[in-house]
Each structure stands twice: as structure tokens, then as C-alpha cells.
Amino acid sequence: GLCAVARFDESMLKRCRTNIANKIVESRGTQQLGGTRFQRCRLQVTNFISECCGTMWAPLAQYHDSATCRTDEVGDNGVTVLEVKAPDADDDRIILYFHGGAFVLWSPNTHRELLGRLSMATRARVVAVNYRLAPKDPYPAALEDALAAWRWVKEQNPNVQVAVGGDSAGGNLAFALMLRLSQLGEQQPIAAFGFAPWLLLHPGHMEERRQRSGNSDNIKHAMWNRWAGNLAALYTHSHPSDDPLVSPVLASVEMVSSFPPVLIHADQDEPLAEDAKDMASLCRQAGVPVEVKLYSFRLSPAHVFQAFPRLYRAAAADSFEQVDKFLEEHWTVDRTSRSAHEEP
């Protein structure tokens, strides 16, 4: 059958049309106010449209990959997870995955096709977290949901090995989760991977790095810093963006020392390639095994190219193959006794 979260009928279509129309009217009514209020209305409209599209695309993805899907509620905030399992996936392997979307957009539904391919490539169950989004629910809501999902997965599957991963803002949550586990002295995942993880949200540090890296005259990087700074403000609200739980590359070596092995992939020409390099450097300082691969494209920047297999077929396939090989090295490693207080 179709994914339970992906059923789409005529009544839902009518509700989508009505809600989108209402939000457009609402945004028109607040446009003259400018600033954050109009921006929030626009994000609400965009996110609702994308969720409707994701709801329609999810059944198509299942017809393609034949993966089974189910949803579960975790935590006390009504947060749900979508489990996607390819036909040959091993029940004893789980990837806890966090979707991207700059902390303000998308959901497991919009990433359903990627989740199916990931499950197929790694032969693991992929549990994607439908965490709360900013600006309605700013930091620390998403991280709280990530921690709740992690604990729920471990509670429901006490003898199963769990890796974590994510793309862009979801990659941020994967690393922030490991930092939070380090703070709490709780068990770490067996491995972690990120597709172009967004790991630095502090505007000052971003601009300082741009100047230091020789990209001071790079319009692409300057535009990214401005755009990213605006979105980061929606996520952090009044919380300091130099908090390592917000900007994981600013974490101390001590906090990172409990990390499991890490793999990061990104386009070498996108601004977030610098985040990948900085996190790799931090991991090496902490003695954490880390692999980084930066891809080169004619059509660039290719942010989270793994999500666009038709445009970047060879690279997307190679990235998933590398993730599979990376995880295969660690699925059988017993890390149950490793905590934040042990030496790597």
C-alpha cells in the first residue's frame, strides 16, 4: 500500500487550495508591514505548497522503490517520524535522518524519494524526523525533537545499531544532536554523515571566514552570507548563534572527542564546502575518524546534489555508494559502552 502519510485525494486537494488561498490573502494583508511578519507569511505559504507537493510525490516514489512506510509519534510535542524501509533492508540497521530546508521548510514527505534511495543503498531502515520548524518554533525546538527521536529510536530498538545523517540544516541537527549527547554523557550513534551540512550560522564568523578564505570578492559567498544570516535569525530568534548547538563547527575539541566516525559530502564550489572543511579539521583535532569528499560539477553550486539524481546521476550514485561503504565499516563495531566521557 501507499505510505500512510502520502495519501492524496480530492478532499485534500480542496483543502490545499483553500488554505493556500487564505495564506495568500493573509500575506497580502501584511505585506505593507514588511519585515519579519510578511516573511513569515511567505514562508508559511511556501511550506504549505511544498508539503502538498510532497504529499503527492511520496506515492510516486513508493511505486518506484517499493519501500514500505509507516509513521510514529515521538516525544511530547506531537512530533512524528517517517520510517522508510527498502525491500532488502536489514531490521538491525537504522539511520536516523534529518531533512534539510534551512530550518524553515520541507519535511520527510518532500525527501521521500531520497529516503527510499538511501534505504536501498545502505540496506538500512531510514527513520526521518518531522521536526518542528522556525519561525513558528525557533531554537531549541528542532534540537529537542532530534533528541526525542533519538531516544525513542533507541528505546524502541534497544539492540539495533543506529547511525545519524542529514542534509543542509538537517546535517546541522545531526551534528548538534551528537554535541548534545556529548553534553549529557549519553551513548553516541555508531556513525554520522552529512550532505552539505550547514554548520556555521553566526553572521560574524561567516563573514570573518569569507575574508580569511580569500572569498572576500566572491559575490556568491557574499550573497550566501546575507541570505543565510536572515534564515539563521529566524531559527535562532533571540538565542546566540555562536552556541555550538546552533553552530557545531564552533564546538570545543573536548565536546567533539566523543563523536563517532564522520563522513561529509558537498559540492566544492558551494559556500557550505567551508563548513565541511572546518568540521573535518575539528574532528581531526579531536582524534575522530573523518572522511570528506568535495565534488566538482559543471552546473554549480549543486547544494545537496544527492536529492537530484536526474541532474547529478553519477555523483549522487557515487555519494550513496560511499555512504554505504562507510557505514559497512561501522555497523558491526560495538560502541555501546562509549560515552562522552571516554577517550576516542
Sequence and secondary structure as in RCSB ss.txt:
>XXXX:A:sequence
GLCAVARFDESMLKRCRTNIANKIVESRGTQQLGGTRFQRCRLQVTNFISECCGTMWAPLAQYHDSATCRTDEVG
DNGVTVLEVKAPDADDDRIILYFHGGAFVLWSPNTHRELLGRLSMATRARVVAVNYRLAPKDPYPAALEDALAAW
RWVKEQNPNVQVAVGGDSAGGNLAFALMLRLSQLGEQQPIAAFGFAPWLLLHPGHMEERRQRSGNSDNIKHAMWN
RWAGNLAALYTHSHPSDDPLVSPVLASVEMVSSFPPVLIHADQDEPLAEDAKDMASLCRQAGVPVEVKLYSFRLS
PAHVFQAFPRLYRAAAADSFEQVDKFLEEHWTVDRTSRSAHEEP
>XXXX:A:secstr
   GGG   HHHHHHHHHHHHHHHHHHHHHGGG HHHHHHHHHHHHHHHHHHHHHHHHHHHHHHH  EEEEEEET
TTTEEEEEEE TT EEEEEEEEE  STTTS  TTTTHHHHHHHHHHHTEEEEEEE   TTTS TTHHHHHHHHHH
HHHHHH TTSEEEEEEETHHHHHHHHHHHHHHHHT    S EEEES      HHHHHHHHHHTT TT HHHHHHH
HHHHHHHHHHHTTS TTSTTTSGGGS HHHHTT   EEEEEETTSTTHHHHHHHHHHHHHTT  EEEEEE  SS 
  TTGGG TTTSHHHHHHHHHHHHHHHHTTTTS  TT  TTS  
